[in-house]
Amino acid sequence: MKDLNNNCFLCGIYNSNGIMLNEKHICEKCEKDIVNSHVKEQTYDYYLKMIKRILFDKNIIQWGCLWKKVYL
């Protein structure tokens, strides 16, 4: 049985590798994408907004992957 905490908050894909940020899992691929994104890329803005949500939004819901699919 999959542990739902290992679904990446950013892309929604199950992956046991990665990091936890404020109890939200970020997969290894998204972690690498964050590190390698440049300020002028659209993905940079997406990751910045999502990290702010993880860190500061008290009412956060597991919907980050849906936002990415709609807006990117």
Salt bridges, closest charged atoms under 4 A:
ASP33 OD2 - LYS29 NZ 2.79
ASP57 OD2 - ARG53 NH1 3.96
